[in-house]
Amino acid sequence: MPTTRRARSRYRLLDVRKVERITPRMVRVTLGGEELSDFVSNGSDQRIKLCLPQPGQPVPLGRTRAEVYALPPDQQPKQRTYTVRSFDEQRQELAVDLVVHEHGGPGSSWAATVQPGSQIVTVGPSPSYQPQPDADPLVLVGDETALPAMAAIVEELPAGRPVKVFAEVADAAEEQQIGSAADVEWTWLHRDGTPPGESSLLVDAVRNADLGANPHVWVGAEADVVHQLREHCQRELGLDRRRLYALAYWRRNAAGS
């Protein structure tokens, strides 16, 4: 029986090849280089860590875990996790989407200023998310930090797969056109001035929605929002662990930690 190729997880020094502002608050950074020659897409919602340089460092120091943690704390890169939005094996390029916002953390600050020609160290990838084939429907719930993952998931689904997506973003300008062969119903929720992490839009939308006969729910958002959604899915909907994947993407008031 043939084995499935999987990407080797390791530190890679990559070039920044392209920087695009795809919405007012979302930046797509395309990374490439020969060190992606052994990188293979493991599927949707595959993640890597960006090793973000300290102020004054052109490139983060350390090319192995041991080297990084042997550095003085003020020289160690800040590691933040992002979804691989796309991977082009022929061109040896991968893209990540990053949210840029005022008073953001290291990733947001880097995305707002990074230029083509610079370099970044990445770690990974992690294993990918594999949607359950019997999901009816597959339900994806997340804010803009999870939007790259939700987009990557729906783009790889087969034709006819029923999907409901609840996506919370700052306003209508942050909506994206995302193609899929699946039968996807998008619900865009706009905060319209409410700070990220302080809105009940996602929780209210899921509580009021008809999620079908056999939903499998994927959640990615602020930690308190994820907690509320997990409680609802387990207690009110009776979902077991096989039918619920919930991950806190960030925690309010801790962006710069």
Residue pairs with C-beta under 8 A, 6 or more apart in sequence:
5 40
6 40
6 42
7 38
7 39
7 40
7 41
7 42
7 46
7 124
7 125
8 38
8 39
9 123
9 124
9 125
9 126
10 123
11 51
11 62
11 63
11 64
11 65
11 121
11 122
11 123
12 33
12 35
12 36
12 39
12 121
12 122
12 123
13 33
13 35
13 59
13 63
13 119
13 120
13 121
14 31
14 32
14 33
14 35
14 36
14 119
14 120
14 121
14 122
15 31
15 32
15 33
15 117
15 118
15 119
16 29
16 30
16 31
16 114
16 115
16 116
16 117
16 118
16 119
16 120
17 30
17 31
17 32
17 93
17 116
18 28
18 29
18 30
18 116
19 27
19 28
19 29
19 30
19 114
19 115
19 116
20 27
20 28
20 30
21 27
21 28
22 28
22 97
22 176
23 173
23 174
23 175
23 176
24 173
24 174
25 99
25 100
25 101
25 144
25 170
25 174
26 97
26 98
26 99
26 100
26 144
26 147
26 174
26 176
27 97
27 98
27 100
27 111
27 112
28 85
28 95
28 96
28 97
28 98
29 95
29 96
29 97
29 98
29 111
29 114
30 93
30 94
30 95
31 93
31 94
31 95
31 96
31 120
31 122
32 91
32 92
32 93
32 94
33 92
34 92
36 92
36 93
36 94
37 92
39 87
39 89
39 92
39 94
39 125
40 89
41 84
41 87
41 89
41 128
42 125
42 127
42 128
43 128
43 129
43 130
43 156
44 128
44 129
44 131
44 149
44 152
44 153
44 155
44 156
45 83
45 128
45 129
45 149
45 152
45 153
46 83
46 84
46 87
46 124
46 125
46 126
46 127
46 128
46 152
47 81
47 82
47 83
47 84
47 124
47 125
47 126
48 81
48 82
48 84
48 94
48 96
48 122
48 123
48 124
48 125
48 126
49 79
49 80
49 81
49 82
49 122
49 123
49 124
50 79
50 80
50 81
50 82
50 96
50 107
50 110
50 120
50 121
50 122
51 60
51 62
51 68
51 77
51 78
51 79
51 120
51 121
51 122
51 123
52 60
52 77
52 78
52 79
52 80
52 106
52 107
52 110
52 120
53 59
53 60
53 77
53 110
53 120
54 60
54 74
54 75
54 76
54 77
54 78
57 75
57 77
58 118
58 119
59 118
59 119
59 120
59 121
60 77
60 120
60 121
61 67
61 68
61 71
61 75
61 76
61 77
62 68
62 69
62 70
62 71
62 76
62 77
62 121
63 121
68 76
68 77
69 76
77 121
78 105
78 106
79 123
80 105
80 106
80 107
81 126
82 96
82 97
82 98
82 107
82 148
83 96
83 97
83 148
83 149
83 152
84 94
84 95
84 96
84 125
84 152
85 94
85 95
85 96
85 97
85 148
85 151
85 152
86 94
86 95
86 152
87 93
87 94
87 95
88 94
96 148
97 147
97 148
98 107
98 108
98 110
98 111
99 108
99 111
99 144
99 145
100 108
100 111
100 112
101 108
101 196
103 255
103 256
104 112
104 255
104 256
105 255
105 256
105 257
106 256
108 255
110 120
114 120
129 149
129 153
129 218
129 245
131 138
131 153
131 157
131 161
131 216
131 218
132 138
132 216
132 242
132 243
134 214
134 216
135 161
135 162
135 214
135 215
135 216
135 243
136 162
136 212
136 213
136 214
136 215
137 161
137 162
137 163
137 164
137 211
137 212
137 215
137 216
138 153
138 157
138 161
138 162
138 163
138 164
138 215
138 216
138 218
139 163
139 164
139 165
139 166
139 206
139 211
139 215
139 216
139 217
139 218
140 150
140 153
140 154
140 163
140 164
140 165
140 166
140 167
140 218
141 165
141 166
141 202
141 205
141 206
141 217
141 218
141 219
141 220
141 221
141 229
142 149
142 150
142 166
142 167
142 168
142 202
142 218
142 219
142 220
142 221
142 249
143 167
143 168
143 169
143 196
143 202
143 220
143 221
143 222
143 225
143 249
144 167
144 168
144 169
144 170
144 174
144 196
145 220
145 221
145 249
145 250
146 220
146 221
146 249
147 167
147 169
147 176
149 220
150 165
150 167
150 218
150 220
151 176
151 178
153 218
154 163
154 165
154 178
154 180
154 182
154 184
155 178
155 179
155 180
157 163
157 180
157 181
157 182
157 184
158 181
158 182
159 181
159 182
160 181
160 182
160 183
161 182
161 183
162 182
162 183
162 212
163 180
163 182
163 183
163 184
163 185
164 184
164 185
164 187
164 209
164 211
164 212
165 184
165 185
165 186
165 187
166 187
166 189
166 202
166 205
166 206
166 209
167 175
167 186
167 187
167 188
167 189
168 189
168 190
168 191
168 199
168 201
168 202
168 221
169 175
169 188
169 189
169 190
169 191
170 190
170 191
170 192
170 196
171 190
171 191
171 192
172 188
172 190
175 188
178 184
178 186
187 205
187 209
189 199
189 201
189 202
189 205
190 201
191 199
191 201
196 222
196 252
197 222
197 224
197 225
197 250
197 252
198 252
202 221
202 225
202 229
203 225
203 228
203 229
203 232
206 217
206 229
206 232
206 233
207 232
207 236
211 217
211 237
214 243
215 237
215 239
215 243
216 239
216 243
216 244
217 229
217 233
217 237
217 239
217 243
217 244
217 245
217 246
218 245
218 246
219 226
219 229
219 230
219 233
219 244
219 245
219 246
219 247
220 226
220 246
220 247
220 249
221 229
221 248
221 249
222 248
222 249
222 250
222 251
222 252
223 248
223 250
223 251
223 252
224 252
226 246
226 247
226 248
226 249
227 248
229 246
230 244
230 246
233 239
233 244
233 246
234 244
